Amino acid sequence: MSAEAAPKAVTGDGVRLHVRGWRGTGRGVLLAHGLASSSHIWDLVGPRLSAAGIRAVAYDHRGHGRSGKPSSGYGFDRTTADAAAVISATGLRRPVVVGHSWGANVVLELAVRSPRSVSGAVLVDGGFLNLRDRFDWRTAKQVLAPPNLSGTPVHEFLETIRYFLHGQVEITPDVEAVFLSLMRIDGHGNIHPRLSRANHLRILRALWEQDALGLLERVRVPTLVLAVRTPADTAESAGFAREKERAARAVRAIGGTVRLEWVRGIHDLPLQRPQALASRILRFAGAAWR
């Protein structure tokens, strides 16, 4: 089931956000993608939520996908205002907000800043690690800068995706379409990332400055952290795995409205295990809406 076009949201500073949705008869869920991704990361999860009666709405963050691409406004004050604009434009009433990777940091910040606008938050492998604990800014900028893919033939790009996800995600036409949504394809069949390097680094700087664990201590709506535990034979470094374990212990110590669950898989859980992820979202949302 493909997503239907939903009303475009226009932010307070005039940026138009591309919004998509899956029909449902019940309450709503807002889905926020991660850095250098797009709303299509939810293409395997949204239909499963819809089949359970949930109205799911996804959108391209500013700078991403088919949304506007200003050269400023990538701090969390603007990205949370963008999420609020989508909620308003689509008529969602106190949705559960779900974010993947950096999108988890966005919806966490929204839940802290505007707790009356949401019923709860699900953070999918994001929103619980402080980047500053791992890197100074210069190192973060070097290590986490985007690769230079511009000009790569589209077939080579897809072959690279198949290589890195071999044995982890079945590369169906639907999954190929998710990755192609991140790129513009020129008349010669070469790709160009829709998110510019400059805007990528602006977002990365805001992420580096954010205190995610501090926000989790302040959140007052039900919040579920889904931390992905990656198999030992995948690319995740042992050091990063230890850092996630340490952060997970800190999250569990917060208690209250915040809880953490481990999920086995890879970071791109919405593509690898969409049914398992949808089931956890539905279970959480059902409790949050009681």
ChimeraX attribute file (.defattr): number of C-alpha atoms within 10 A of each C-alpha:
attribute: neighborCount
match mode: 1-to-1
recipient: residues
	/A:1	12
	/A:2	13
	/A:3	19
	/A:4	12
	/A:5	13
	/A:6	17
	/A:7	15
	/A:8	17
	/A:9	23
	/A:10	18
	/A:11	19
	/A:12	11
	/A:13	11
	/A:14	10
	/A:15	17
	/A:16	21
	/A:17	26
	/A:18	24
	/A:19	23
	/A:20	22
	/A:21	25
	/A:22	24
	/A:23	19
	/A:24	16
	/A:25	11
	/A:26	12
	/A:27	17
	/A:28	27
	/A:29	30
	/A:30	26
	/A:31	28
	/A:32	29
	/A:33	26
	/A:34	22
	/A:35	18
	/A:36	21
	/A:37	25
	/A:38	28
	/A:39	25
	/A:40	27
	/A:41	25
	/A:42	25
	/A:43	22
	/A:44	22
	/A:45	23
	/A:46	29
	/A:47	24
	/A:48	21
	/A:49	24
	/A:50	23
	/A:51	14
	/A:52	14
	/A:53	17
	/A:54	21
	/A:55	22
	/A:56	28
	/A:57	29
	/A:58	28
	/A:59	28
	/A:60	25
	/A:61	30
	/A:62	25
	/A:63	25
	/A:64	28
	/A:65	24
	/A:66	21
	/A:67	21
	/A:68	17
	/A:69	19
	/A:70	14
	/A:71	12
	/A:72	13
	/A:73	17
	/A:74	22
	/A:75	17
	/A:76	18
	/A:77	14
	/A:78	17
	/A:79	22
	/A:80	23
	/A:81	18
	/A:82	26
	/A:83	25
	/A:84	20
	/A:85	19
	/A:86	25
	/A:87	22
	/A:88	15
	/A:89	16
	/A:90	18
	/A:91	12
	/A:92	20
	/A:93	14
	/A:94	19
	/A:95	24
	/A:96	30
	/A:97	31
	/A:98	24
	/A:99	23
	/A:100	28
	/A:101	20
	/A:102	23
	/A:103	26
	/A:104	28
	/A:105	29
	/A:106	31
	/A:107	30
	/A:108	30
	/A:109	25
	/A:110	25
	/A:111	27
	/A:112	17
	/A:113	16
	/A:114	15
	/A:115	18
	/A:116	13
	/A:117	18
	/A:118	24
	/A:119	22
	/A:120	28
	/A:121	31
	/A:122	28
	/A:123	26
	/A:124	29
	/A:125	26
	/A:126	24
	/A:127	29
	/A:128	27
	/A:129	23
	/A:130	20
	/A:131	18
	/A:132	14
	/A:133	10
	/A:134	14
	/A:135	14
	/A:136	11
	/A:137	15
	/A:138	8
	/A:139	11
	/A:140	17
	/A:141	15
	/A:142	10
	/A:143	10
	/A:144	11
	/A:145	14
	/A:146	16
	/A:147	8
	/A:148	10
	/A:149	13
	/A:150	14
	/A:151	15
	/A:152	14
	/A:153	16
	/A:154	19
	/A:155	12
	/A:156	12
	/A:157	17
	/A:158	14
	/A:159	11
	/A:160	12
	/A:161	16
	/A:162	16
	/A:163	10
	/A:164	12
	/A:165	16
	/A:166	11
	/A:167	9
	/A:168	15
	/A:169	17
	/A:170	14
	/A:171	17
	/A:172	9
	/A:173	8
	/A:174	15
	/A:175	19
	/A:176	14
	/A:177	14
	/A:178	20
	/A:179	16
	/A:180	18
	/A:181	20
	/A:182	22
	/A:183	22
	/A:184	18
	/A:185	19
	/A:186	12
	/A:187	7
	/A:188	9
	/A:189	13
	/A:190	18
	/A:191	22
	/A:192	19
	/A:193	22
	/A:194	21
	/A:195	23
	/A:196	16
	/A:197	15
	/A:198	13
	/A:199	20
	/A:200	18
	/A:201	17
	/A:202	17
	/A:203	22
	/A:204	22
	/A:205	17
	/A:206	13
	/A:207	23
	/A:208	21
	/A:209	14
	/A:210	20
	/A:211	18
	/A:212	22
	/A:213	17
	/A:214	13
	/A:215	18
	/A:216	24
	/A:217	17
	/A:218	16
	/A:219	22
	/A:220	16
	/A:221	21
	/A:222	21
	/A:223	25
	/A:224	20
	/A:225	23
	/A:226	26
	/A:227	24
	/A:228	20
	/A:229	18
	/A:230	17
	/A:231	11
	/A:232	10
	/A:233	7
	/A:234	12
	/A:235	10
	/A:236	14
	/A:237	12
	/A:238	10
	/A:239	10
	/A:240	11
	/A:241	15
	/A:242	11
	/A:243	16
	/A:244	19
	/A:245	15
	/A:246	12
	/A:247	17
	/A:248	21
	/A:249	12
	/A:250	16
	/A:251	20
	/A:252	14
	/A:253	13
	/A:254	16
	/A:255	12
	/A:256	13
	/A:257	15
	/A:258	21
	/A:259	18
	/A:260	20
	/A:261	13
	/A:262	14
	/A:263	17
	/A:264	13
	/A:265	16
	/A:266	22
	/A:267	18
	/A:268	19
	/A:269	23
	/A:270	22
	/A:271	23
	/A:272	19
	/A:273	18
	/A:274	20
	/A:275	17
	/A:276	14
	/A:277	21
	/A:278	21
	/A:279	15
	/A:280	16
	/A:281	22
	/A:282	19
	/A:283	11
	/A:284	18
	/A:285	23
	/A:286	12
	/A:287	11
	/A:288	17
	/A:289	12
	/A:290	6
